[in-house]
Amino acid sequence: MAAAVGVLIPRDIAAGRFVEYVQRAEERGFQELWVVEDCCYRGGIAQAAVALSFTRRVHVGIGILPAGVRNAVYAASEITTLATLHPGRLSVGVGHGMPKWMRKVGETRQSPMALLEETLQCIRDLLWGRRLSMQGRYVRLDDVGLQIVPELPPPVLAGVRSPKSLRLSGRIADGTILAEPVTTRYVLSARDAINSPSHTIVAYNLAAVHSDADVAYEQVRRKVAQFGDRDWAPHLQPLDIGTRFLELRARCRSQEEFAGRLPRDWLNALGIVGTPEEGRTRLKELAAVGVNTSVLIPTGPDPLNDLAELSVLL
């Protein structure tokens, strides 16, 4: 079965173009729209509300809400508001959050795993109409239940990277959001850790396609260079190029130098890049190893133009 294809709403898209972007994405046939809640940009729930309100059919995903900055009960209340107003059109991701962002806003925890597990479990249970009394390490509730419960509780996914967190996701979440870069080997490695055949996999990937493949590769080059930072190590470890990729980054004095020295085959491995035919091939490969939704991350300077170019993959 073919995977759904979605597109990410750029975190820094101009406010005046947001509605046009989501409407164009739906018109061009993208099945899903995903929003991010990156530190100091826009809130994920607010973006999802606007995207749902100005479209009619497209599914909207929030990927992700950081557990450290979201009270589980109040997050569940926000989610149920969207789910009751737009039934069947919402998925919600919850994760640890980027460590450097959590440090920056003073929301680190001694046990991020315990925080994520308690938050995921609480949100899922509340959305399914359960009343909770809970004395966890971080989530503590005294006979709490939502007054309004969605008839169709939205899937709650974990946005995680490491094997330990993936195992947690497999135990208690409806699915997992894998941040970019998502290769077939990374999916297989993640599926082994998740160990749940019915588990949904949402895969983010940088994307650039063009009839002239060189144009696409140059467009994505600087974006791929960010994967040299240590947060992306779990994605690279399963790959043949993983060690060489990190070694090259260590030898380069700047991310700009690193970007310029990246071989084309590495770029191809770490994104949906090249001609439209090459892009479709990569999407089919990801679907074949268990990706249910591939989310394309636009990489060009004009988000609306990116939508037009990426829609040829549908």
N, C-alpha and C positions, 0 to 999 in steps of 0.2 A: 504494500500500500504506500502511495506517495505521501511524503510529509507535507504538512502545511508550510507555507512560506509567509513570513511576516517581515515587517520592517520596523526599525527603531526610530522613534521620534528624537532627533538630535537634542541633546540637553541644552544647547545654547541657541536654538532656533529663535529668530526674532518673534516677539509676541504677536506682531501683526500678521505673521505668516503661519502661525500654529494651526489655526482652524483650516486654512486652505490646504496645508500639508496633510492633515488627517483625512479631509474630504477627498483630496486627489488620490491618496493611498487606497481608499475604499473604491473609488471609481476605476482605478487601474487594476483592481483585482487582488490586491494583497489580502490574505485571509485574516491576518492578525496585525495589530499595532502594539508595540511595547514601549513603555516609558521607563526611565531610570530616575532614581532619587540620589543623584550625586551631590556630594557636600557643597553647599552654598550655591546650588543652581535651583531648579524648581522642585516642588514637592511632588512625590509620585501619585498620591491620591488625588490631589487637585488636578494634575494633568490628565489622569484617567477619567475624572468626572467630565472635563471639557471634551475629551476625545469621544467618550460615549454619547454625550449630548448632541454633538454635531455630526454624528454618523448614524447609520441605521442598522447595518448588518455586521460590520467587522468586529472581530473579537479583540478585546483590549487586555493586555497583560501589564502588571506592575512588577518590575524586576530590577531592584528589590527594595523592600523596606528594611532598614537595618534594625535588628532586634534591640540594640542598645539605646536607641533614641525613640522607640515606640512602645508606650504602655500597651500591653497585650489586649486589655479590655477595650480601651479607647480605639485601638487599631481595628478590633473586631467590629465595633460600632460604626466606624467609617466604612469598612468593607461591606457590612450588611446594608448600609444606605445605598451604595452603588449597585449591589447585587439585587436589591428589591426594585430599584428603579429601572434597571437594565438586566433583567433575568437571562441567565445563560450566556452572557457576553463578557464575562470577567474572569481572569485568573490573577492570583496574587502570589508574589514571591517574597519570602522573608529570609534574611541571611545575617551573617556576622557583621557585614559592613566592612569597608576597606580599613585595615588596622590604622593606617596613618590618619584617616579622617576621624576615626573614633578617638584617637589620641588628641587630635586637634580640638575637638569639641568637648573633651573631658568626659567621655563615656566609655572608657575601657572597663573591663571586668576581669576578675581573677580567673573565672572559668567561662569563656565565651561559649563553650559547648553546652554547659548547663543552661545558660541564658537562652540560647537558641532552642534547645529542646523544650524548655518550659514554655517559651513564647509560642512556638509552633503548635504545641499540644493544646495550649489554652485557646488560641485563636480558632483552631479547627473545631474543638469541642463546643465553643460558644456559637460558631456559625451553624452547627448541627443541632442547636437548641438545647444543649445540656447545661445544667446548673452545676457550678463548680465551687467547691471549697478546697483550697490548695495552699499548702505551706512549703513551697519550693525554696530553693536557694535565692532566687530573684523574683519569682512571681508568687505573690501571696494574696489569696482571695478568700472572702468570707461569704459564701452562699450567693454567688454572682451568676446571673443569666441575662441574656439579651431580651428586652421587651419586644423587639421586632426581629424575627428570624427569617432569612430568605427561604422561599420555597425551593429554590435551586441553589444550595450552598456552593460558592465558587471553589474551584480547586485551590489548595494552598500548597505552594511549592517551596522548596528550600533552594536558595541561591548560594551554593557552596562549591569548594574546590578540592580540598584535601581528602584522602581516603577515609580518614576518621569521620569527617563531616558528611561525606557521601554515604557512609554506613548509617549514620543518624538519619539522613534524608530517606533512605530506603525503609527504615523502620516506621517513621511517623508522618512523612509528608506524602502528598498525592503525586508529586513529581519533583524534578530537579531542574533548575536553571543553571546551565554551564556557561560561564563567561568566556568570552573570546580569548585566545583562539581555540576553536573546537575542531580537532582532527578526528579521523576515524579511529585512530589508535587511542586517543584520549577518551572517546566515547566508550570503546570496548573496556578500557581500564575502569572508567567510572561505572559502567554497568556491572562489572564484576564486584565492585565495592558496594553498590546499591543492593544487588542481589534480590531484585523484585521484578519479575517478568512484566507485570502490568503497569509498572511505574512510567510516568510520562517524562520525556526528556525534551527540554527546550534548549536549543544551541544557538548562541550568539556568534557571529563571525563578521569581521570586516569584509566589505564587499565593494568591488569596482569591476565593471565589465564594459568593454568597448570593442567595436569591430577591429580596431587596431590594438592588439594585446599590449603593446608597449605603453600605450597611453594609460591603460588600466593599472599596469604594474607600477608605473611612476606615481600614479595617484595614491596608491596604497602604501608606498614604501615608508614614508615617515611615520605612518600610523603603526605599522608592524614593528618598528624600532622600539616602541614602548614595551614590548614583551621581553625586553632584556632586563627589566626590573624584577626583583626577587619575588614579587607577589605572583608572577606568572609561572614560576618554576614547576608547579604540579602539572601544568598543561604541556610543558616541554619534555619532562622526564620520560614519557613513553615513546618519544620520537627518536629516530636514528640521528637526526640533526640536533637534538636537544643540547648535548654537551658542547658541540662545536658552536652552536648559537650563543650560548652563555659565555664561552671562552672568547669569542670574537667581541662580544660586548665589553668584557673585562679589559681587552686590549685597546679599545677605542676611548679617546679622551672625551668624547661628547656623544650625545644621542644622534646629532646630525652626522657625525663621521660614521657612526654605526649604520645609520640608515643608508648612506651612500655605498657602503661595502656589502650590503646584503645581497647574496646571489638570487637570481630570479627564481630558481627552484625552491628556495626557502620561502620566498614571498607566496608562491603558489601553494605551499604546504600549510600556510598559516592564515589563509583567507579564501574567500570566494572571489577569485581574481582571474582575469584574462578575457578571452572572447566569450560571448554569450554561450556558445557550445561548451566551452571549458567550465563555465560557471554552472550550467545545468548538470554536467557530469559530476561535479563536486557535490551538488545538492543530492543527487541520486545516491552517491556513495555514502553520504551521511544518513540518508533514510534507510539504506540497506543494513546499517549497523545499529539501528534503533532510535534514531532521532525522529521525534514526532512533529516538532516545529523547528524550522531553521529561521532565525531572525537575522536579517541583513542589516548591517550597520553602515550607513552611507559614509563615504570618505571624501567626497568632493566639496568644493567651496559653495555650491548652490544646492541646498536640500531638495528643492522642487525639481531641478534638473536631474539630481540623483535618482529621484523616484521614477522619472521617465526612463532613464537608462537601466535601472535595476528591474523594472517591470517586464523587460524582455525575457527574464528568467522564469516567468510564470507560465 
